[in-house]
Amino acid sequence: MSHRKFEHPRHGSLGFLPRKRAARHRGKVKAFPKDDSAKPCRLTAFLGYKAGMTHIVREVEKPGSSE
């Protein structure tokens, strides 16, 4: 395999960094905005998480499934 000594284009988007496993399966809301009773009811937080790089371990208990 050859290597580049000086320049090379990017491989992949920087929006998917850091490429590592998720620390927890569910996301976590770290801060909520201050509640103002003068304003109508509204969405105060949106739970988002980075998709991918998680793993699942499960048992399948169906007849005919391999162990």
C-alpha positions as CSV (number, residue, x, y, z in Angstrom):
1,M,0.0,0.0,0.0
2,S,1.3,3.4,-0.9
3,H,1.1,6.5,1.2
4,R,0.8,10.2,0.5
5,K,3.7,12.4,1.6
6,F,2.1,15.8,1.5
7,E,-1.6,16.3,0.5
8,H,-4.7,14.3,0.6
9,P,-8.5,15.0,0.4
10,R,-10.7,14.3,3.4
11,H,-12.3,10.9,3.8
12,G,-15.8,11.4,5.3
13,S,-17.7,14.3,6.8
14,L,-16.5,16.2,9.9
15,G,-20.2,16.2,11.0
16,F,-19.8,12.5,12.1
17,L,-16.9,13.2,14.4
18,P,-15.9,12.0,17.0
19,R,-16.0,8.4,15.6
20,K,-16.4,6.4,18.8
21,R,-19.0,4.4,20.7
22,A,-21.8,6.3,22.5
23,A,-21.2,6.7,26.2
24,R,-24.9,5.9,27.0
25,H,-27.8,4.5,25.0
26,R,-30.2,7.3,25.8
27,G,-29.4,11.0,25.3
28,K,-29.2,13.4,28.2
29,V,-30.7,17.0,28.5
30,K,-28.0,19.0,30.2
31,A,-29.8,22.4,30.5
32,F,-33.4,23.7,30.4
33,P,-34.3,27.3,29.7
34,K,-35.9,29.4,32.5
35,D,-39.6,28.9,32.8
36,D,-41.7,32.0,32.2
37,S,-45.3,31.8,33.3
38,A,-46.2,34.9,31.2
39,K,-45.5,33.0,28.0
40,P,-47.7,30.2,26.6
41,C,-46.8,26.5,27.0
42,R,-44.0,25.6,24.7
43,L,-41.3,23.0,24.0
44,T,-38.5,23.7,26.5
45,A,-36.0,21.0,25.5
46,F,-35.4,18.6,22.6
47,L,-33.6,15.4,23.3
48,G,-31.2,14.5,20.5
49,Y,-28.4,12.0,20.2
50,K,-25.8,10.9,17.7
51,A,-27.0,7.9,15.8
52,G,-24.8,4.9,15.2
53,M,-21.9,3.3,16.9
54,T,-24.1,1.6,19.6
55,H,-24.3,-2.1,20.2
56,I,-27.2,-4.3,21.3
57,V,-26.9,-7.7,23.1
58,R,-30.2,-9.6,23.1
59,E,-31.6,-13.1,23.4
60,V,-34.0,-14.4,20.7
61,E,-36.4,-17.0,22.1
62,K,-38.2,-18.1,19.0
63,P,-38.6,-21.7,18.0
64,G,-36.1,-22.7,15.3
65,S,-33.7,-19.9,16.1
66,S,-30.0,-20.7,16.5
67,E,-28.5,-20.3,19.9
